[in-house]
Amino acid sequence: MKSSTKGLLTLIVFLAIFGIIAVIIVVNASKPDEIGTDEFERKLMQDRIAKVNIVNDRVEIKYTDGYTEAKGNNYDVFFFARTEDIALIKEVNAARLEKHKADELEKGVEEAKIDYGGVPLVKIMQNDRNAASFWSLIYPIGAIILIGVFAFFLFRSVNGQNKQAMNFGKSKTNSQANLKVRFADVAGAEEEKLELQEIVEFLKAPQKFSKVGARIPKGVLLVGPPGTGKTLFAKAVAGEANVPFFSISGSNFVEMFVGVGASRVRDLFDQAKRNMPCIIFIDEIDAVGRQRGAGMGGGHDEREQTLNQLLVQMDGFESNDGVIVMAATNRADILDPALLRPGRFDRQIFVNIPDVRGREAIFKVHARNKPIAAEVDFQLLARITSGFSGADIENLLNEAAILCARDNRSQINMQDLYEGINKVVMGPQKKSRLVTEVDKRITAYHEVGHALVAKLCPHCDPVHEVSIIPRGHAAGYTMTRPDNDNSHVTFNKLSDDLAMTMGGRAAEEIIIQDISTGAVGDFKYATETARKMVMEWGMSEALGTVYYGSNQEVFLGRDYQSTHTYSEAVAAQIDKEVAKIVDKAHKKAVQLLTDHQKEMDAMVRLLLERETIYTEEVDMIMDGVPYEKVRDSFDERLAKKYAKANAAAAEEPK
């Protein structure tokens, strides 16, 4: 039996004994004294008796004076009388009452002093006496019960605090077995699957590798942007290998008390050793595995102690064969080098943003449990979602499903998916926002300036949609989508993109003859891109092919005292080149819009009337199609689309 259970039983027995003793004491203390018949008659004749209650052969007496009332009894004394004695008492008392009443009437007092009379009064007194006797027992018993309940909860609270204190150094691990996730549930990363498939083989048949002298990898580090499926990969490995899966976040190791993190690391690996073979997955390991000596508070840091213990457990004197540590991070550049050496994290697998084929496969995986209309083209969706991660695709499909349910339809169509893409990229539409005609006109020319320059520059991505409906923080938007996933970006592509970015401000200058604050986001993007072109990509004629940027992201604990590797003169030249590139892009946009002002005015007119236009309308206007035909074609196309949607809704089962 556990010590806590023994203590609880001891407490209950103690309270029971205490309660019995308390009840006996209370009952004895409330019991009145017994007197004789002669004593009663003497007190009665002396007017010392206030109340008399007769219950069977028991006569209970209450004195008029209060010398025994300190006991708190209902009656002071009692005696047992025979039937004839009780009859005699009643006769004597009746005669006394008559005499008292006569005396009191002579004095002008209408009430008798002695409150004793017929049967009804005796019954009332008997009921009061029984109720008082009942509550005299209930009160102490209730008090004992309350004390017992209070003691029980107090004991449990103290026991829980002791247990919590004892378990403070235990790891907060989420242990899972028989995971249902498989590699088939992970799409868009075939090369990563091949590398992780070897880990599964190690766990399933380690003897196959040990025969040829191969060592099982101690750890696998998954590195990549957020939302690319690093945690899902770890679950898939555990599911394929059918081994226990211990998952924990890096932040769960670090507490305010010194030594807790190291204790939790030891406990985590102790649990893993008892369940070998198994997988330990540490999510966001950069919370505990960042470089040592980078803290502001000196070397004796709780995080560093935790990291030291993790290093020892992964590759120290004790062997953990059969325990594979998998970890995920977005910032591999700040991890301690000792953590990344062979023998600890032997493999680093980079999980990148999926390409067009990967995105198509991810669309199909996440659409398996959703009612998708036959018109949905996953290949087209994959092409226009360049740069989306797996989490982004799952989110846009969920948004599309919500829009479908909101319209009371049973199938998700392409329009739902287009709107889902826009919501993920720029936020929901804000059609209820009040926009003045002046603001609407400025926004229309600004967005058409972007779209027109993008259409005129050969290296820009195709224009997909132009709208003056506010989304998020933007008053309007121009959406372009690439035709392919080129990993290399050329100088001409960057130059055309900068010209498109400055097209909004250029249109305001040409038409509005004034400038607004709406181009601040364009300026920020253009300046950052131009600075990278000069400092990192060697695209400046004046500075040439020299790298002036940082070789990695800034880590404050390591780089807060770092200085630039170039002189102040070079810094001034960098600023000059950045301004030159941005200014050149701005002049290019002004020239293009000036030469095609007629097309710009037609596109703005259509945009002001319809609020949103698409690729077809932009192409028709740029091809010189008259405005009326473009407008009619737009309305006809929308009418066909709505008619098709209504027909599909009518065919759906109710």
C-alpha positions in Angstrom: 0.0 0.0 0.0 1.3 3.5 -0.9 2.4 5.8 1.9 -0.2 8.4 0.8 -3.0 5.9 1.1 -1.9 4.8 4.6 -1.8 8.4 5.7 -5.3 9.0 4.4 -6.7 5.9 6.2 -5.0 7.0 9.5 -6.5 10.4 9.2 -10.0 9.0 8.6 -9.7 6.6 11.7 -8.5 9.5 13.8 -11.5 11.7 12.8 -14.0 8.9 13.4 -12.7 8.3 17.0 -12.7 12.1 17.6 -16.2 12.3 16.4 -17.5 9.5 18.7 -15.9 11.1 21.7 -17.2 14.5 20.9 -20.8 13.2 20.5 -20.6 11.4 23.9 -19.3 14.5 25.6 -22.0 16.7 24.0 -24.8 14.3 24.9 -23.6 13.9 28.5 -23.1 17.7 28.9 -26.7 18.3 27.8 -28.3 15.7 30.1 -30.3 17.3 32.9 -29.9 16.2 36.6 -32.5 13.9 38.3 -34.4 15.1 41.4 -37.0 13.5 43.8 -40.8 14.1 43.9 -40.5 16.0 47.2 -37.9 18.4 45.7 -40.3 19.1 42.8 -43.2 19.9 45.1 -41.1 22.2 47.2 -39.8 24.1 44.2 -43.3 24.3 42.8 -44.7 25.8 45.9 -41.8 28.3 46.0 -42.6 29.6 42.5 -39.2 28.3 41.3 -40.6 26.3 38.3 -41.4 28.0 35.0 -42.2 25.0 32.7 -43.1 21.4 33.1 -43.2 18.8 30.3 -44.7 15.4 31.0 -43.6 12.6 28.6 -45.0 9.2 29.7 -43.6 8.7 33.2 -40.9 11.4 32.8 -41.4 14.9 34.2 -39.0 17.5 32.9 -38.7 20.8 34.7 -37.4 24.3 33.8 -36.6 26.6 36.7 -37.5 30.3 36.7 -34.1 31.4 37.9 -31.1 30.9 35.6 -28.6 29.3 37.9 -28.5 26.1 35.7 -29.2 27.8 32.3 -25.5 28.1 31.6 -25.6 24.4 30.6 -27.7 25.4 27.6 -30.3 22.6 28.3 -33.9 22.7 27.4 -34.8 21.5 30.9 -32.9 21.8 34.1 -33.9 18.7 36.0 -36.2 15.7 35.7 -37.8 12.9 37.8 -39.8 9.7 37.1 -43.3 9.7 38.6 -46.1 7.2 38.8 -49.4 7.7 37.0 -51.2 8.7 40.3 -48.3 11.1 41.1 -48.6 12.8 37.8 -52.4 13.2 38.3 -51.8 14.6 41.8 -49.2 17.0 40.4 -51.6 18.3 37.8 -54.3 18.8 40.4 -52.0 20.7 42.8 -50.6 22.8 40.0 -54.1 23.6 38.7 -55.1 24.8 42.1 -51.9 26.9 42.2 -52.6 28.3 38.8 -56.1 29.4 39.9 -54.7 31.0 43.0 -52.0 32.8 41.0 -54.5 34.0 38.5 -56.7 35.4 41.2 -53.7 37.2 42.8 -52.5 38.6 39.5 -56.0 39.8 38.6 -56.2 41.7 41.9 -52.9 43.3 41.0 -54.1 44.2 37.5 -52.0 41.5 35.7 -53.8 39.3 33.2 -51.2 36.6 32.6 -50.1 33.8 35.0 -46.4 33.5 35.8 -46.3 29.7 35.3 -46.5 28.6 31.7 -48.0 25.2 32.3 -51.4 24.1 31.3 -53.4 21.5 29.3 -52.4 18.9 26.7 -51.9 21.2 23.7 -49.2 23.2 25.6 -47.5 19.9 26.6 -47.4 18.8 23.0 -45.8 22.0 21.8 -43.2 21.8 24.5 -42.6 18.1 23.7 -42.0 19.0 20.0 -39.7 21.8 20.8 -37.8 19.6 23.2 -37.4 16.8 20.6 -36.3 19.2 17.9 -33.8 20.8 20.2 -32.5 17.4 21.2 -32.3 16.4 17.5 -30.3 19.5 16.6 -28.1 19.1 19.6 -26.9 15.9 18.0 -26.8 17.1 14.4 -24.7 20.2 15.2 -21.6 18.3 16.5 -22.0 15.6 13.9 -22.1 18.2 11.1 -19.1 20.0 12.5 -17.2 16.7 12.6 -18.1 16.0 9.0 -17.0 19.5 7.9 -13.7 19.1 9.7 -13.2 15.8 8.1 -13.9 17.2 4.6 -11.6 20.1 5.2 -8.8 17.8 6.5 -9.3 15.5 3.5 -8.9 18.3 0.9 -6.0 19.8 2.9 -4.3 16.4 2.9 -4.8 15.9 -0.8 -3.6 19.3 -1.6 -0.4 18.8 0.4 0.1 15.4 -1.1 -0.4 16.8 -4.6 2.2 19.6 -4.0 4.6 17.0 -2.7 4.0 14.8 -5.8 4.4 17.9 -8.0 7.7 18.8 -6.3 8.9 15.2 -6.7 7.9 15.2 -10.4 9.3 18.7 -11.2 12.4 17.2 -12.8 10.3 14.8 -15.0 10.1 15.5 -18.7 6.8 16.7 -20.1 6.8 14.1 -22.8 3.9 13.3 -25.1 4.3 9.6 -25.7 2.5 8.0 -28.6 2.4 4.5 -29.9 0.9 2.9 -33.1 0.8 6.2 -35.0 -1.4 6.0 -38.1 0.7 8.6 -40.1 2.5 7.1 -43.0 4.7 8.4 -45.8 1.7 8.3 -48.1 0.3 11.2 -46.0 3.3 13.3 -46.7 3.5 14.7 -50.2 5.7 17.1 -52.1 9.1 15.9 -50.7 10.1 12.7 -52.4 13.9 13.1 -51.8 13.3 13.7 -48.1 11.2 10.6 -47.9 14.1 8.5 -49.4 16.5 9.7 -46.7 14.0 9.1 -43.9 13.2 5.7 -45.4 16.7 4.5 -44.3 15.9 5.5 -40.8 12.8 3.3 -40.9 15.0 0.4 -42.1 17.4 1.0 -39.3 14.6 0.7 -36.8 12.9 -2.3 -38.4 16.0 -4.4 -39.1 19.1 -3.0 -37.3 21.0 -6.3 -37.6 21.1 -6.0 -41.4 23.3 -2.9 -41.0 25.3 -4.1 -38.1 26.4 -7.1 -40.1 28.3 -4.9 -42.5 29.6 -2.6 -39.8 27.2 0.2 -40.4 26.3 2.4 -37.4 22.8 3.5 -36.9 22.5 7.3 -37.0 22.1 8.9 -33.6 20.1 11.9 -34.8 18.3 13.5 -37.7 17.8 17.2 -37.9 15.0 18.5 -40.1 15.6 22.0 -41.2 13.3 24.2 -43.2 10.8 27.1 -43.3 7.7 27.0 -41.2 4.8 24.8 -42.5 6.9 22.5 -44.7 5.9 19.3 -42.7 8.9 18.7 -40.5 6.8 17.4 -37.6 4.7 15.4 -40.0 7.8 13.7 -41.3 8.9 12.7 -37.8 5.4 11.1 -37.1 5.5 9.3 -40.5 8.9 7.8 -39.6 7.6 6.5 -36.3 4.4 5.2 -38.0 6.2 3.4 -40.7 8.7 1.8 -38.3 5.9 1.1 -35.8 7.9 2.2 -32.8 7.1 4.4 -29.8 7.2 8.1 -30.4 8.2 10.5 -27.7 7.6 14.2 -28.7 8.5 17.3 -26.7 9.1 20.9 -27.4 12.5 22.5 -26.8 11.0 25.1 -24.5 9.7 22.5 -22.1 13.2 21.8 -20.9 13.9 25.3 -19.7 12.4 26.4 -16.4 13.2 29.2 -13.9 14.8 26.7 -11.5 18.5 25.7 -12.2 19.0 22.1 -13.1 15.5 21.3 -14.1 16.2 21.2 -17.8 19.1 18.8 -17.4 17.0 16.6 -15.1 14.2 16.4 -17.7 16.7 15.5 -20.5 17.9 12.6 -18.3 14.4 11.5 -17.6 13.4 11.7 -21.3 16.3 9.4 -22.4 15.6 7.1 -19.5 12.0 6.6 -20.8 13.3 6.1 -24.3 15.8 3.4 -23.1 13.0 1.5 -21.5 11.1 1.5 -24.9 13.9 0.8 -27.4 13.8 1.0 -30.3 12.0 4.3 -30.3 12.1 7.9 -31.6 12.6 11.0 -29.6 11.3 14.1 -31.4 12.3 17.6 -30.1 10.4 20.3 -31.9 11.9 23.8 -32.1 15.3 22.6 -30.8 16.8 26.0 -31.2 15.0 27.0 -27.9 17.5 24.8 -26.0 20.3 24.1 -28.5 21.6 27.5 -29.4 25.2 28.3 -29.2 26.9 28.3 -25.9 28.7 31.4 -24.7 26.2 33.6 -26.5 24.1 34.5 -23.5 24.3 37.9 -21.9 24.4 36.5 -18.3 27.7 34.6 -18.4 28.5 30.9 -19.0 26.6 29.5 -16.0 23.3 29.5 -17.8 20.4 27.1 -17.3 20.0 26.7 -21.1 23.6 25.8 -21.4 23.4 23.1 -18.7 20.4 21.6 -20.5 22.3 21.6 -23.8 25.4 20.0 -22.1 23.2 17.2 -20.8 21.6 16.7 -24.2 25.0 16.4 -25.8 26.1 13.8 -23.3 22.9 11.8 -23.7 23.2 11.7 -27.5 26.9 10.8 -27.7 28.5 10.2 -24.3 29.8 7.3 -22.3 26.4 5.6 -22.3 25.3 4.0 -25.5 21.7 4.6 -26.7 21.6 2.2 -29.6 18.0 2.0 -30.8 17.1 5.5 -29.7 17.0 7.9 -32.6 16.7 11.6 -31.9 14.8 13.6 -34.5 14.6 17.4 -34.2 13.1 20.3 -36.1 14.2 23.9 -36.4 13.8 27.0 -38.6 17.1 28.4 -37.4 19.9 25.9 -37.9 22.4 28.7 -38.1 22.2 29.5 -34.3 22.6 25.9 -33.1 25.7 24.9 -31.2 28.4 23.3 -33.5 28.8 20.4 -31.0 25.1 19.5 -31.5 25.6 19.3 -35.3 28.7 17.1 -35.4 28.7 13.5 -36.6 27.7 11.2 -33.8 24.9 13.4 -32.6 22.9 14.8 -35.5 24.5 12.7 -38.2 22.0 13.8 -40.8 20.6 17.2 -41.7 17.6 17.0 -44.0 16.5 20.2 -45.6 12.7 20.3 -46.1 12.1 23.0 -48.7 9.1 24.8 -50.0 7.4 22.3 -52.5 7.7 22.8 -56.2 4.8 22.8 -58.6 4.6 19.0 -58.7 4.9 18.8 -55.0 2.1 21.4 -54.5 -0.2 19.4 -56.8 0.4 16.3 -54.8 -0.2 18.2 -51.5 -3.5 19.5 -52.9 -4.6 16.0 -53.7 -3.6 14.7 -50.2 -5.5 17.4 -48.3 -8.5 17.2 -50.7 -9.0 13.5 -50.1 -11.7 14.0 -47.4 -13.3 17.1 -49.0 -16.1 17.1 -51.7 -14.3 18.7 -54.7 -16.2 19.6 -57.8 -15.2 18.0 -61.1 -14.1 21.4 -62.6 -11.3 21.8 -60.0 -7.9 21.7 -61.7 -5.2 20.9 -59.2 -2.5 21.4 -61.8 -3.6 25.0 -62.3 -3.9 25.6 -58.6 -0.4 24.3 -58.1 0.9 26.7 -60.8 -0.7 29.8 -59.3 0.4 29.0 -55.7 4.1 29.4 -56.1 5.8 29.8 -52.8 3.0 28.1 -50.8 4.1 25.7 -48.1 2.1 22.5 -47.2 0.5 24.4 -44.3 -0.6 27.2 -46.6 -2.2 24.8 -49.0 -4.1 23.0 -46.2 -5.2 26.4 -44.9 -6.5 27.6 -48.3 -8.4 24.4 -48.8 -10.0 24.8 -45.4 -10.9 28.4 -46.2 -12.5 27.2 -49.5 -14.5 24.6 -47.6 -15.7 27.3 -45.2 -16.8 29.5 -48.1 -18.6 26.5 -49.7 -20.5 25.7 -46.4 -21.3 29.4 -46.0 -23.1 29.4 -49.4 -25.0 26.2 -48.5 -23.3 24.2 -51.3 -22.1 20.6 -51.0 -19.1 20.8 -53.4 -16.0 23.1 -53.4 -15.5 24.8 -56.8 -12.7 26.8 -58.3 -14.1 30.1 -57.2 -13.9 29.0 -53.6 -10.3 28.0 -54.1 -9.4 31.2 -55.8 -10.9 33.2 -52.9 -9.1 30.9 -50.4 -5.8 31.7 -52.1 -6.5 35.4 -51.8 -7.5 35.1 -48.2 -4.3 33.3 -47.3 -2.1 35.8 -49.2 -3.8 39.1 -48.4 -6.7 38.5 -46.0 -10.4 38.6 -46.4 -12.2 41.2 -48.5 -13.6 44.2 -46.7 -16.5 45.2 -48.9 -18.3 47.0 -46.1 -15.5 49.5 -45.7 -16.6 53.0 -46.7 -14.3 54.2 -49.5 -14.7 57.7 -50.9 -14.7 58.3 -54.7 -11.4 60.2 -54.4 -9.7 57.2 -52.7 -11.3 54.8 -55.1 -9.9 56.7 -58.1 -6.4 56.9 -56.6 -6.5 53.2 -55.7 -7.7 52.3 -59.2 -4.9 54.2 -61.0 -2.4 52.9 -58.5 -3.3 49.2 -59.1 -3.7 49.6 -62.8 -0.2 51.2 -62.8 1.2 47.9 -61.3 -0.8 45.7 -63.7 0.0 47.7 -66.9 3.8 47.8 -66.2 3.7 44.1 -65.4 2.0 43.4 -68.7 4.5 45.6 -70.6 7.6 44.2 -69.0 8.6 40.8 -70.6 10.2 39.3 -67.5 7.3 40.0 -65.1 4.9 37.3 -64.0 1.5 37.2 -65.7 -1.3 39.4 -64.1 -3.9 37.2 -62.5 -6.3 39.6 -60.8 -6.6 43.4 -60.2 -9.0 44.7 -57.6 -9.8 47.9 -55.7 -11.7 46.0 -52.9 -9.7 46.4 -49.7 -8.0 43.3 -48.3 -6.1 43.3 -45.0 -4.1 46.6 -44.8 -4.2 47.2 -48.5 -6.7 49.5 -50.2 -6.4 47.3 -53.4 -4.2 44.7 -54.9 -2.6 43.4 -58.1 -2.0 39.7 -58.1 0.6 38.1 -60.4 1.4 34.4 -60.5 4.5 32.8 -62.1 4.2 30.2 -64.8 7.0 28.1 -63.4 9.1 27.6 -60.3 12.5 29.0 -61.4 14.9 28.8 -58.5 17.3 31.4 -60.1 16.2 35.0 -60.4 17.9 37.0 -63.2 18.9 40.7 -63.2 16.3 41.4 -65.9 13.6 39.7 -63.9 14.5 41.8 -60.8 14.7 45.0 -62.8 11.2 44.4 -64.4 9.8 43.5 -60.9 11.1 46.7 -59.5 9.5 48.7 -62.4 6.2 47.0 -61.7 6.6 47.8 -58.0 7.1 51.5 -58.8 4.2 51.5 -61.3 1.6 52.5 -58.7 3.5 55.7 -57.7 4.2 56.5 -61.3 0.5 56.3 -62.3 -0.4 58.7 -59.4 2.2 61.2 -60.6 1.0 61.0 -64.3 -2.8 61.1 -63.8 -3.6 62.4 -60.3 -0.8 65.0 -60.5 -0.2 64.3 -56.9 1.3 61.6 -54.7 -0.2 59.7 -51.7 1.0 57.6 -48.8 -0.3 54.4 -50.3 3.0 53.4 -51.9 5.0 52.9 -48.7 4.9 49.1 -49.0 6.1 49.4 -52.6 9.0 51.5 -51.5 10.0 49.2 -48.8 10.0 46.1 -51.0 11.9 48.0 -53.8 14.6 49.3 -51.4 15.2 45.9 -49.8 15.4 44.2 -53.2 17.8 46.8 -54.6 20.0 46.6 -51.5 20.3 42.8 -51.9 21.1 43.3 -55.6 24.0 45.6 -54.6 25.3 43.9 -51.4 24.7 40.2 -51.9 24.0 39.4 -55.6 26.8 41.4 -57.2 24.4 43.3 -59.6 26.0 46.8 -59.3 28.2 48.1 -61.9 30.0 50.4 -59.5 30.7 47.9 -56.7 31.1 44.8 -58.9 31.0 41.2 -57.8 31.9 41.8 -54.1 29.8 40.4 -51.3 29.0 43.0 -48.6 26.2 41.3 -46.8 26.1 39.0 -43.8 26.8 35.4 -44.3 23.9 34.4 -42.1 20.9 35.7 -40.2 21.8 37.9 -37.2 21.8 36.1 -33.8 21.8 38.8 -31.1 23.7 36.8 -28.5 26.5 36.2 -31.0 26.5 39.2 -33.3 25.5 42.2 -31.1 29.1 43.4 -31.1 29.9 42.6 -34.7 30.9 45.4 -37.1 30.7 45.8 -40.9 33.4 44.4 -43.0 33.4 47.4 -45.3 34.4 51.1 -44.9 32.2 54.1 -44.5 33.1 55.1 -48.1 31.8 51.8 -49.4 28.6 52.2 -47.2 27.9 55.6 -48.9 28.5 54.0 -52.3 26.1 51.2 -51.5 23.4 53.7 -50.5 24.0 55.6 -53.8 23.7 52.5 -55.9 20.5 51.4 -54.1 18.9 54.8 -54.8 20.1 54.6 -58.4 18.5 51.2 -59.1 15.2 52.3 -57.5 15.2 55.6 -59.4 15.9 53.8 -62.7 12.9 51.5 -62.1 10.7 54.4 -61.3 11.6 56.2 -64.5 11.0 53.1 -66.5 7.5 52.8 -65.0 6.7 56.4 -65.7 7.8 56.1 -69.4 5.8 52.9 -70.0 2.6 54.4 -68.4 3.0 57.6 -70.3 3.3 55.7 -73.6 0.1 53.6 -72.8 -2.1 56.1 -71.1 -5.1 55.2 -73.3 -5.0 51.6 -72.1 -4.5 52.7 -68.5 -7.6 54.9 -68.7 -9.7 52.1 -70.2 -8.6 49.7 -67.6 -9.3 52.1 -64.7 -12.8 52.8 -66.1 -13.6 49.1 -66.1 -12.1 48.6 -62.7 -14.1 51.4 -61.2 -17.3 49.9 -62.6 -16.6 46.2 -61.8 -14.2 46.6 -58.9 -12.3 43.4 -59.9 -10.9 42.4 -63.3 -8.9 39.3 -64.4 -6.4 38.2 -66.9 -8.8 38.1 -69.8 -9.8 41.7 -69.4 -6.2 42.9 -69.0 -5.2 41.1 -72.2 -8.2 42.4 -74.2 -7.5 46.0 -73.2 -3.8 45.6 -74.0 -4.7 44.1 -77.4 -6.7 47.3 -78.3 -10.2 45.8 -77.9 -12.8 48.6 -77.4 -13.9 49.3 -73.9 -17.6 48.3 -74.5 -16.7 44.9 -75.9 -14.4 44.2 -73.0 -17.1 45.2 -70.5 -19.7 43.1 -72.3 -17.4 40.1 -72.5 -16.7 40.4 -68.8 -20.4 40.5 -67.9 -21.1 37.6 -70.2 -18.4 35.5 -68.7 -19.5 36.3 -65.1 -23.1 35.4 -66.1 -22.0 32.1 -67.5 -20.0 31.3 -64.4 -23.0 32.2 -62.1 -25.4 30.2 -64.2 -23.1 27.2 -64.1 -22.7 27.5 -60.3 -26.5 27.8 -59.9 -27.1 24.8 -62.1 -24.5 22.8 -60.1 -26.3 23.9 -56.8 -29.6 22.8 -58.2 -28.3 19.4 -59.1 -26.9 18.8 -55.6 -29.0 16.6 -53.3 -31.0 18.4 -50.7 
